[in-house]
Amino acid sequence: MSFTTSDFLIFFLLVCCLQRLLPHRPRNVFLLACSYFFYGCWDWRFLSLIVFSTVVDYVASHRIAATEEAPTRRKWLIISCVVNLGLLAFFKYANFGVTAANQLLAQMGIDPAFARLNILLPVGISFYTFQTMSYTIDVYRRSLKPLDSFIDFALYVAFFPQLVAGPIERGTALAPQMTRKTLATWAGIRFGVWLCLKGVFKKAVIADNMAVLVDGVFNSDDPQSGTAILLATYAFAFQIYGDFSGYSDIARGTAKLMGYDLMVNFRLPYFAQSPSEFWQRWHISLSSWLRDYLYIPLGGNRGGTLLTYRNLVLTMLLGGLWHGAAWTFLIWGAWHGVILVLQRLTGFGEAGKDDSSLAIWTRRIVMFHLVCVGWLLFRANSMSQVVLFTQSLLTNWTWNIELAQMAWQLVFLCGPFLVIQYAQETSKDLNYVLHLSLVPRTVVYATVLFLILTVGNFGGREFIYFQF
């Protein structure tokens, strides 16, 4: 039941209307049941994993909070981390590990003995696993008191707007909202509707139309020119941004319409001027999670220059591996680790007070292309394809009518989106459209709705991050 289907629209309208009529406790039970139903529509067999993870972290967090004895507290924290990471490792990386072992044995001349497991990946397991882990860790750090009600905690874990693709919410922000009945105000409804409209635009108009261009190059068996690969990489940059930030917008919008606040997950990342700024703007819930629960515990920048570089690269390697069990994701993470280190070595992207527009835009353009190098790695079907595409980018440039049409589609579909993003960036206001006067705001709404209805691609393509 994807966000951009009529099934979800009917489901959400019913849930949104009915939950307003219920007192707090029955409302939470109702929303939890709806969240489990929503997840069960993907694959009901994996509901048991969410319930199991919820029970483990509820018990562990209360055991940690109930004692001051350090060994006991540490024991329950370890139990929580082992269970959550164990489930994640098994379902996400077992297939990859068996395949890699078989390939290694074959190269050594040994007949591979491991059978492929063909384990299905539960939708959203990376997201809710990190969410429950951060909750227990925060209780251990004494920055959060555990929720008394199991229903409240279970709803915090399984709240359907952000269950399958985030944002990865912190217990300190979302969990307290589950302890009281919150209703959407008129301002919240207005904001929620705009977020949902914007999210559908990003997904149907930008992401799914860009996907056609991207798949035509990356999934083709024919040799590709450097021009086609470059345009397809640009298209993927907007596909993955439109797809993932579109999901986050709809998640925030639907939650807002029910009276809940979810965190901002994207802040105009392609206007970043440096690698570190990019990660302060892109998938903020994951990048801040990696910073707080991995980079800083590893030592952060406290151990000297070389250890700081090690921590940066290791954090980004694990961030790449979080996306999936593939060498392309691992190399993508390594690439971002390397450019973060290079930023510290060279000072690239550090803005000055008197920087000219030319300097600012030069850094933005350079940074965008550094990110696009990473997107080529991220989207490639294999490392051998990365090598072939890199060779074509360096040696094989052509131009024809098909490539011109591809470039025109990029400009036509992404142009209106970039205009709005530029206005948001220059005004330093993510809600710039909502603050326009009636006439220009109506024009923006009408244009977005017109494009959704006329060029929106509703072919049933799933959100990209469902696979993670």
Secondary structure, 3 states (H helix, E strand, C coil): CCCCCHHHHHHHHHHHHHHHCCCHHHHHHHHHHHHHHHHHHHHHHHHHHHHHHHHHHHHHHHHHHCCCCHHHHHHHHHHHHHHHHHHHHHHHHHHHHHHHHHHHHHHCCCCCCCCCCCCCCCCCHHHHHHHHHHHHHHHHCCCCCCCCCHHHHHHHHHCHHHCCCCCCCCHHHHHHHHHCCCCCCHHHHHHHHHHHHHHHHHHHHHHHHHHHHHHHHHCCCCCCCHHHHHHHHHHHHHHHHHHHHHHHHHHHHHHHHCCCCCCCCCCCHHHCCCHHHHHHHCCHHHHHHHHHHHHHHHCCCCCCHHHHHHHHHHHHHHHHHHHCCCHHHHHHHHHHHHHHHHHHHHCCCCCCCCCCHHHHHHHHHHHHHHHHHHHHHHHCCCHHHHHHHHHHHHHCCCCCHHHHHHHHHHHHHHHHHHHHHHHHHHHCCCCHHHHCCHHHHHHHHHHHHHHHHHHCCCCCCCCHHHHC
